[in-house]
């Protein structure tokens, strides 16, 4: 709540805050939906690659991005606090009117690559207004492919200030926990119950007899 008040009081933040962005993306399963968007895009593009020949190396990246964006739009249809804003050759997902996320491919050092347009250069300059939205926490949701670009090794959120990484966190697949099965207790035979009861009665009679002596 305090972070929310700070965002309201201070319209321009110099740097995105992990302690604010991470909980926002945790709401409504947003982080998991981003991860699933990348995972499903990889499945779709890998299937396409098996039956097509692409002459440009960037073709797979472009198709992957289109599929991931479309997946995230579909998965977040019921999100009450999401605005999807299309720009020139890109798209922004704005959560809670504060956190702006764009989807990117990254290398092993978590650096994304951009064609150096003025808009791309300004994305990590947090004091600069971008797309007409001021004071937003701008971060990248990235996927890291393997060396052959045929599988996704890592997905997560990365924040930068210029070319310096501020922080990152992984969007890991939820761990399925199997229910613990308690061992079954075999039923006690009726004959054993009768024996136990008779033994208890004899013990009580003996105690009464000893008490009267």
Rosetta blueprint (number, residue, H / E / L):
1 X L
2 X H
3 X H
4 X H
5 X H
6 X H
7 X H
8 X H
9 X H
10 X L
11 X L
12 X L
13 X L
14 X L
15 X L
16 X L
17 X L
18 X H
19 X H
20 X H
21 X H
22 X H
23 X H
24 X H
25 X H
26 X H
27 X H
28 X H
29 X H
30 X H
31 X H
32 X H
33 X H
34 X H
35 X H
36 X H
37 X H
38 X H
39 X H
40 X H
41 X H
42 X H
43 X H
44 X H
45 X H
46 X H
47 X H
48 X H
49 X H
50 X L
51 X L
52 X L
53 X L
54 X L
55 X L
56 X L
57 X L
58 X H
59 X H
60 X H
61 X H
62 X H
63 X H
64 X H
65 X H
66 X H
67 X H
68 X H
69 X H
70 X H
71 X H
72 X H
73 X H
74 X H
75 X H
76 X L
77 X L
78 X L
79 X L
80 X L
81 X L
82 X E
83 X E
84 X E
85 X E
86 X E
87 X E
88 X L
89 X L
90 X E
91 X E
92 X E
93 X E
94 X E
95 X E
96 X L
97 X L
98 X L
99 X E
100 X E
101 X E
102 X E
103 X E
104 X E
105 X E
106 X E
107 X L
108 X L
109 X L
110 X L
111 X L
112 X E
113 X L
114 X L
115 X L
116 X L
117 X L
118 X H
119 X H
120 X H
121 X H
122 X H
123 X L
124 X L
125 X L
126 X L
127 X L
128 X L
129 X L
130 X E
131 X L
132 X L
133 X E
134 X L
135 X L
136 X L
137 X E
138 X E
139 X E
140 X E
141 X E
142 X E
143 X E
144 X E
145 X E
146 X L
147 X L
148 X L
149 X L
150 X L
151 X L
152 X E
153 X E
154 X E
155 X E
156 X E
157 X E
158 X E
159 X E
160 X E
161 X E
162 X L
163 X L
164 X E
165 X E
166 X E
167 X E
168 X E
169 X E
170 X E
171 X L
172 X L
173 X L
174 X L
175 X L
176 X L
177 X L
178 X L
179 X L
180 X L
181 X L
182 X L
183 X L
184 X L
185 X L
186 X L
187 X L
188 X L
189 X L
190 X H
191 X H
192 X H
193 X H
194 X H
195 X H
196 X H
197 X H
198 X H
199 X H
200 X H
201 X H
202 X H
203 X H
204 X H
205 X H
206 X H
207 X H
208 X H
209 X H
210 X H
211 X H
212 X H
213 X L
